[in-house]
Structures are given as structure tokens and as C-alpha cells.
Amino acid sequence: MPSWNSRGLRGSTLEEAINLTNEKYRQKKLALIQKVPTPIKPITIEKETRHITLAYFDQKSTVDYIGAVQGIPVCFDAKECAKDSFPLQNIHEHQIQFMKEFEEQGGIAFFLLYFLSRDIFYYLTLKQLLIFWERAKKGGRKSFRYEELDEKYQISPYAGVMVHYLETLQMDLEERDKK
């Protein structure tokens, strides 16, 4: 079982930017999105400070965020990538399954990616991820490259909002409506 303290602060920059974005969206009544806490089982707790110093993930987490945007249910996971190639091993089968079922219920599921080397935020539709996922399952690349992504889904900051994903979510919705 993976240890809670072995993962360090990986993803914390992206998470902080998304949390600030979601707070601005909430204040402007554009969306209500909450961070889903990852259930952990504490193993070692410092007696004096009552801080958890060692813990294990209690169960498989599904997504990082869930909520509603103007009445539309949304869920998404946030991932950081240090290079231009994103390893699919960073996404788990149970997450894909949850997101598929979420969309079957009328919601929108997606990924927010941060390419650290390029300092670029990106909105990845579940549909696009599934193309890469199926390719890997059939023996193809076990990752996807930045160059394979549709640049129109790159996220640009807007009015002090670093990860302004509502515009790309709107594009995703419009693409779905066309079909």
C-alpha cells in the first residue's frame, strides 16, 4: 500500500492554483467545486503536536475535484507533468471507470494538466484521454506527448484566475453538442 508521506509535495502547486481558481468561481457564483479529500489511515501521530507523520491511503480515491458549473455536474483530476511526455501510469483504472460512469449520469469529467517545463495548463477531455488509454492497452505508447494535444484546450489565465478552465469546459460542451 502506498505511503502518504512518500509522495512529497508533488502536485501541490497545481492544486493550490486550482483551489484559488475555484474560490474565485465560487465568489462570482460561476461554479461550486470542492476538493475531494483522500481518505487516509494514520499510522504514526506525534503525541505533542498531534500531527500525522505516517499514514496509508485507506481506499482508492476517484477524482480530485467534484461539483457543479452553472447546473452542470463536473468532476476532474489534476495532474502535474515535469516533461512533455505524460505517463499514463499516473492515472488509474478505477479513476477512468468512475469518470466514465459520471459521464453516463450526465456529468462532465476531465483532467487539468500542468506541464511544468512549459508553464502551461491544459484541459484534457475524458474522450481524448480514452484514445491514449486504449492505445496503451493495445500495446502502444504508455504515455502521450504534449504535441499530441489540441492546442485550443490550452488554458490561459484571465482576470487574476490562473487556471481559468471554464472557457475550455465551454468548448468541451460545445463539441459534445455538435455530435
Residue pairs with C-beta under 8 A, 6 or more apart in sequence:
1 56
1 57
2 56
2 57
3 54
3 55
3 56
4 40
4 52
4 54
4 55
4 56
4 57
5 53
5 54
5 55
10 80
11 78
11 79
11 80
13 80
13 114
14 78
14 79
14 80
14 112
14 114
14 121
14 163
15 35
15 64
15 78
17 114
17 121
17 162
17 163
18 64
18 65
18 78
18 112
18 163
19 35
20 161
20 162
21 161
21 162
21 163
21 164
21 165
22 31
22 33
22 34
22 35
22 65
22 67
24 160
24 161
25 31
25 32
25 33
25 69
25 161
25 166
26 32
26 33
30 69
30 70
30 166
31 67
31 68
31 69
31 70
31 74
31 166
32 67
32 68
33 65
33 66
33 67
33 68
33 69
33 74
34 65
34 66
34 67
35 64
35 65
36 61
36 62
36 63
36 64
36 65
36 66
38 57
38 61
39 57
39 58
39 59
39 61
40 52
40 55
40 56
40 57
40 58
41 55
41 56
41 57
41 58
42 52
42 54
42 55
43 54
43 55
43 56
44 52
44 53
44 54
44 55
45 51
45 52
45 53
46 53
60 92
60 94
61 95
62 75
62 94
62 95
62 98
62 99
63 75
63 76
63 77
63 95
63 98
63 99
63 102
63 109
64 76
64 77
64 78
65 74
65 75
65 76
65 77
65 78
66 73
66 74
66 75
67 73
67 74
67 75
68 74
69 108
69 166
69 169
72 107
72 108
72 173
73 102
73 105
73 106
73 107
73 108
74 107
74 108
74 109
74 110
74 169
75 98
75 99
75 102
75 107
75 108
75 109
76 109
76 110
76 111
76 112
77 91
77 95
77 99
77 111
77 112
78 111
78 112
78 113
78 114
79 86
79 90
79 91
79 111
79 112
79 113
79 114
80 113
80 114
80 116
81 90
81 113
81 114
81 115
81 116
82 116
82 117
83 117
84 115
84 117
84 118
84 145
84 146
84 147
85 143
85 144
85 145
85 146
86 113
86 143
86 144
86 145
86 146
87 142
87 143
88 132
88 133
88 136
88 142
88 143
88 144
89 142
91 111
91 129
91 133
96 129
96 130
96 133
98 109
99 109
99 126
100 109
100 126
102 109
103 109
103 126
108 169
108 172
108 173
109 126
110 123
110 124
110 125
110 126
110 169
110 172
111 123
111 124
111 126
111 129
112 121
112 122
112 123
112 124
112 155
112 163
112 165
113 121
113 122
113 123
113 124
114 120
114 121
114 122
115 121
115 122
115 146
118 146
120 146
120 154
120 155
121 154
121 155
121 162
121 163
121 165
122 149
122 153
122 154
122 155
123 153
123 154
123 155
123 165
123 168
123 169
123 172
124 149
124 153
125 153
125 172
125 175
128 149
128 150
132 141
132 143
132 144
132 148
135 141
136 142
136 143
152 171
153 168
153 171
153 172
154 168
155 163
155 164
155 165
155 167
155 168
156 164
156 167
157 163
157 164
158 164
158 167
